[in-house]
Amino acid sequence: MTTQAERRATTTFDSDYVSTINGRPATSVTTAPAFNPATGEVIAQVPVMSKDQLDEAVAAARAAFPGWAATPIEERKRIVSAIGDRLEEHAEEFMALLTREQGKPRAGAEWEVFGSVAWFREIAKQSLPDETLLDSAERSAVTRYTPVGVVGAIVPWNFPILLAVWKIAPALVAGCTIVVKPSPFTPLCDLKLVELVQDLVPPGVLSAVAGDDDLGKWMTSHPDINKIAFTGSTDTGRHVMSSAAGTLKRLTLELGGNDPAIVLPDVDPTKVAPQLFWAAFQNNAQFCNAAKRLYIHEDVYDAVRDALVDYAKTIKVGNGADADTGLGPIQNEPQFKKVREFFADSHAQGHTFALGGEVDTEGAGWFVPVTLVDNPPEDSRLVVEEPFGPILPLLKWTDEDDVIARANDTIYGLGASVWGKDLDALQRIARKIDAGTVWLNEVHQYTPYQVFGGHKQSGIGTENSLHGLAEYTNWQSITLNKDPEAV
């Protein structure tokens, strides 16, 4: 039998994609294609794992849990940091593969891969020591953070490596074992990552199972999985929560967003336009935290709109493998069709397009032009829903209280941003926005030490920081009566 070291030495990032169960590669008779979204070509066949194979992975994780939980935390942290080192060793291969399967250009791939390396290393520095609440001559009381058990991680397709790492790293540091389910649209990087680090972890501690939607349903209802960590749409999150209720699983749900960006009247339009552009269109707007509604004060509305149009025309939409590409394709065909529905609705409603508006369905790949919609009605589908693609409504405002009310008038509460020179106004507005993160004169700034999560229907629980690490633990209070005569 081929050893893990031998397999790692001969692995290729161009083929041979396998699941990993109990430290060993696993395949299946049934496979599914993985596509290059820039060309529409099939680039790999990926095993579709059965329920029995999921049961095997979960059983291995449960068997490995006591030993892993008992492993000293400093050793667990060393291993998690070493996983980051292994990812860095193969950074070039992962970046190229990420572009092929997800579509993002080189800059986005670098941001994700090296960000993932940093997350492994920094989460590996975190811990949750026991908290002594009372220690007198008579009594003591201590709160401990104990690992929750077996974790099922369900990963989305927009940031497949980074959002897997946001789950893997804290789970392992906390002492949990974890079974990772990549998105069926972007399974390749996650499968390779888990395969490549099996020599660093005991068998069963970290597994990856590829599959379809059925696999996700089996995971969320599985009686031997103690927690689900899920990133995806709010609609799917509701189904995850319902399925997990049968066994009262712990849940971390990072769900959809309809992030407002509010532009004050004192901005310099030409300076702020590039920042607003990337706030909205980073990762081709396939981003839960993308600015999806841009509220611009009427005094600068025309100037900011025109500056956005001018800047957008300098950004090439194309194959992420091309060096001059700024934005890639929509990642998958179902999402491509969904985004086109928003274009069709805007046309049907007679909206004015400041830029773009027409999708070419004849060429190869799932490409959508950067599109700016000029002041559509507040109740239009484009404003109320989450397109998850590069079509952005620009909206006018005049009254501060009114724009705050409009920004908050949504089922979502993931993020927001406010832009302007009046620092007092920025802070005043931020404190009235109902969102998990509000950026002021910046956007999309994350760190392993900054808590991230949503309000309202944008999620339950948090990721990152000690708060995120605690999501992989149970709280246990131990009290002691020190009087030997008490018994």
N, C-alpha and C positions, 0 to 999 in steps of 0.2 A: 504493500500500500504506500502511496506517495505521502511523504511527511509534509507538514505545513511549511516548513522551511524550504523544501524542494519545490513545492507548488508555488510559493511566493517568488522563488528565484526564476521560475520559468513562466510566470503569469504574463498574460498579454492584455492590453486594454482595448484590443480590437475585436475580441471574440471570447468565447468560453465563459459565459456569464452563468453563475450558479448561485443558488441559495446556500446558506450555511446553517447547519443544524448540529448542535452538540459538538462543535469544533470541526465538523467535516463537511465537504461539499455535498450538495444535494441537488438532484435534477428531477425532472418529471417527464412523463410521456407527452403531456399537453404543454404546448408553448404558445407564447404570444409575441407578436412583433414589436420592436421598438423602432421609432421613426426619427429621422432627422427632420425637424420642422422647417428647416430652410429649403429642403429639396423634396420632401415627401417620401424619400427613399427609406426602405427598411435597412436598418444598420445592425440589427441583432435579433436573435430569437431568445426569449427569456422563459425559464420554466414557470409554469402556473402550478403552485403547490396545492395539494389536496388538504382536506380537513384532517386526515390522518397524519399528514406531515406537519401541519400546524400543531396537532396534539403532541407529536414527538418533540417539536421545538419547545413547546411550553413545559412538557415533562422534564426535558433536560434543564431548562431554566429553573424549574422548581427544585430539581435535585441539586443543582449547583448553588442555589441560594444560601443555604446554611453556611457552607464553607466560605463563600464570598463575603457574606455579612460579617463573619468572624475574622476575616482578614484585616489586619490593622489598617486604619484609615490612611496612614502615611504610605503604605504599600499600594493601596488602591489609587491614591493620588499619583504615585509614581507611574503606575501603569497607564492611567488616563493621560498624563503628560507624554508618555512614550507613544501613545496612539497618535497624538498630535505630531510628534517627530516623524512617525512613519508616513503620515499624510504629507508632511512637508517634503520628505524624500521623494515622493511621487507626484509632487505638485504639478509638474508640466503635463504628465499623463492625465491627471484628473482635470486640469483646465481644458485640455483638448477634448476629452470625453464629455465634459460638461457642456461645452459649446455644441458638440455633435448631437447630444440627446436633448438638451434644453433650449438651445438656440442663442443664448446670450453671447455677446461679443467678448473679446479678450479682457477688456477692463472689468466687466462684470464677473467674469470667471475668476480673475485674480482676486477681486474683492471677496468673493465667496470662499474660495479655497484657502487663501491666507487668513481670512477672518475665521474660518473653521479651525485652522491651526492654533490661532490665538485663543479661541474659546476653549479648546481642550486644555491648553496650558494654564489659562487663568482660572477656569473652574476647578482645575486640579490644585489650586492654592486655597480653596474655600473649605470650610468645615463648620459644623454646628456642635460645639462642645456642650457638655452637660451644663445646665443652669442651676446653680445652688440658690434656692429660694429661702431656705431657713437652715441654720446650723447652730443650734444652742446646746447647752448642756443636757437638755431634756429631749429635744427632737431635731430631726433633719428632714428636709423636703427637697427633692431634686427633680428637675424635668429633663428627660432624655429624648433624643431624636433617633428613632429606630427605623431601619429601612422598611418600606412598605411591602416589599416582596417582589413578585414578578411583574414587570412593566411591559405593556404592549404599546409600541410607538408607531403611530400612523403618520407618514411623512407626505407633504404635498409636492407638487411638481414645479413650483416657481423658484424655490431655493432648496433643491433636494439634498445637498450636502449640509449646508449650514443648519437647516431646521431639523435635520437628523441629529447633528451634533448637539443642538440645544436640548435634546432629550437624552442622548447617550451619555454625555459627560456628567451631568448631575446625577443621573440614575446610578452610574457606576461609582461615583464618589460617595454617594449616600449608602452604598452597600446593596443596591438592588441588582437583580439580573434583568436582562431586557431582550425582547424579541422585536426586531424592526421590520415593519412592512413599508417598503418604498411605494411611491405612487406607480401604478402600472404605466403611466406616461413617461416617467423618468426613473427607471429602476437601476440603471447601469452603474452609476457612480456609487450609490449606496451599497449595492451588492459587492462591488470591488473593494470598497473601504472595509466592510466587515470581513470579507475573505482575507484581506491582506494583514489583518491584525490578530488572527487567531492564535499565533504563537505567543502573543503578549498576555492573553487572558486564559483562565481555565476553561475547559470545554463546557458549553452550556451557558456561560455568563453573558455572552453577546452573540446573538444569532440574527440572521436576516432571512425572511421568507418573502419571495415574490409571488404576486397573485393578483386577482381581480377584485371586484367589489365584494364578492362572496367571502373572500378571505378576511376583509375588514369586518364584516358582520360576524363571522365566526370568532374573531378576536374580541370584539366588544362584548360579546355574550359569553365568552369562555369562562367556566367556573374557576379555573386555576390561574387566571390573570387577575392581579390585585389592583392594577391601575392602568388606565389608558391615557396616554399623552397624544393629543390629536391637534394637528394644524390643518385647517381647511375652511370650507364655506360654512356659514351659519346654518344653512338648511341641512347640510350633512351633519353638522355638530348636534343638531336636535335629535337626529336619528341615533347618533353615537350615545348621547345621554340617555335616550329611551332604552336602547339595547343594554347599556351598562347597568341600568337600574335594577335588573333582576338579581344581580349579585352585589349591589351597592358598591360598585367599584369606585375608587378614588378617580377623579377626573381633572385633567388640565386641558382646557379647550381654548385654543387660540383661533378665533373665527374671523368672519368678514369685517370689512370696514367701509365707511363712506366718508373718509376724512375731509373735513373742510380746511381750506387755507384762506385766511383773512388778510387782505392787503390794505394797509392804512394809507391815508392820502399824502403822507410825507415821504413816500419812497421815491428813489430814483429809478424810473422805469427801466432804463437800459442796464442798470446794475442788478436789479432784482429779477429781471426776466429769465436769465439763465438758471438762477436758483429755483425759480418757480417751475421752469420747464422740467428740471430733473426731479423736483419734488413730485411732479405728476407722472413723469414718463420713465423714471428709472425702471430697468427690467421690463421695458415696453409696457409699463403700467400694470404688469402682472405682479402685483405687490399689495398685500393687505393694507399696508400703510401708505400707499400712494395717495397724494392729494387728488381727490376725485371731484371736488367742488371748489372752484376758485372764486371767492368773493372779493371783488375789487371795488374800492371806493370810487364813486362816480367822478370825482375830481381828476382821477388819474386813469380811469377805465380805458379810454381810447388809447392813451399812450402806452399803458402796460400791454394791452391786447396787441397793438401793432409791434411792440418790441418782442413779444412772444412769437408772433408770426415770423418776424425777421430771424430770430434765433433758431426757431424750429427748421427753417429752410436750410440751415447750415448742417443739420444732422442727417446723416445717411441712414436709411432703413434698408437692411439687406442681410446677407448671410454673415453670421457672427464670425465665421472663419476668415473673412476678408478684413484686412488690417484697418481699412478706413470706415468700417461699419460702426455706427453709433448705437443703433437699436436693431434688435433682431426680429424674428417672426413671433407670432402667437405660437405657443408651445404645442398645442394639439388641435386636432380638427374639431372636436366638440366645442372647445372654447372659441375657436375661430368662427364657428356658426353662431355662437351666442353673441359675440361682439358685433357681428354683422347685423343681428337683430336690432341693436341700438342705433346703428346707422340707418337702417330701414325705418325705424320709428321716428327718428329725427326728420328724415325726408318726408314721411307721411304727415308729420305735424307742422311742416313748413318752417322748420328752424333755419336760421341763417348760419352758414359756415364761414368762419373767418379764415380757416385753412382746412384743406383736405375735404373729406366727405364722401369720396368714392373709393370703393374697395375693388381691386382687380381680382377676379376669381379665376382667371384663365391661366395665369403663370404658375410655375412650380413653387411649392412652399406656401405657408399660411401667413402671408404678409398683409398688414393693415397700415395705411398711412397715418401719420400723426394728424389728428383732427381736433380743431378748436371750434366749439359751438358758441356763437355770439348771443349771450344773454337769453337763453331759453326760459320758458316759464318755470317757476319754482316747483310746480307739481308734475313736471315732465318726467318720464321714465328715466331719462339720462341723469337727472338730478337726484331722484329718490332712490334708485337702485345702484348696484355696484357693477359697472361694466367689466372690470378686470381686463381692460384693453385700452389702447391709446386714443380714446375719444373723451375730451374734457370740456365740461360746460363752464363758461365764463359768466359770472353773475354780478350785477351792480348792487351796491348798497350805499346808503346815506346816513342811517342812524345806527349808533353803536348797539343799543339794546336790541334793535330789530335784527341786526346781523348775527348777534349772539343767539337770539331765539331761533333764527333760521339755521344756524350751524348746528344747534342742538336738536333740531326737529327731525330726528331719524331714530330708527331702532338700533343703530350702531353707536359705538363709543370707543373706537380703538385708538385713534390718534387725531391730531390737529396741528396746525401751525399758524403763527401770526407774524406778520412782517411789517416793520416800520421803524422810524427813528425815535419815536417817543417811547422811551423805556417804561415809563409809568403806565402808559396806555397798554403796552404789550402785557405787562404783568396783570393789570386790571382785567383785561379780556381773558387771559389764560385761566385765571381762577374761576371764571364763570363757564368755561367750556367743560362739558361732561364727556371726558375722554381719558383713557389711561395714560397717554403721553401727549403733552403739548410742547412743541418746539417753538422757540422764539428766535426769529432771524437765523434759523438753521432748520435742518430736517434730516430724518433718518440717521440720527446719531444714536448708536447703541453701544453698550459695553457689557461684559459679563457681570459687572457690578451694579448695573442699572436695571431696576425691576421693569418688566414688560408684561402688560396684560390689558384686557379690554373691559370697558364698562358696558352695561346693558347687554344687548345680544351679540356683542363682539367677543364674548368669551367668559370663561370661568377659570379662576386661578391665574397664576403668573409663571413666567419663565425668567431665567437669569437672576443674578444677585442671590443673597442668602435666602430671600423669600422664595425664589424659584427652586433652590436646593431643598428647602423645607417641604416643597410639594411632593418630594419622593420619600417622605418620612411620615411616621406616625409619632404623635406626642405621647410620652409615657411619664407619669408622675410616680415617683417612689418616695414614700414617707416612712420614717423610722421613729418609733418611740424607744429612746435609749435606756429607759428604766428597766433593768433586768427583773425587777420584782413585778413588772406588769403582767408577766405570764407565769 
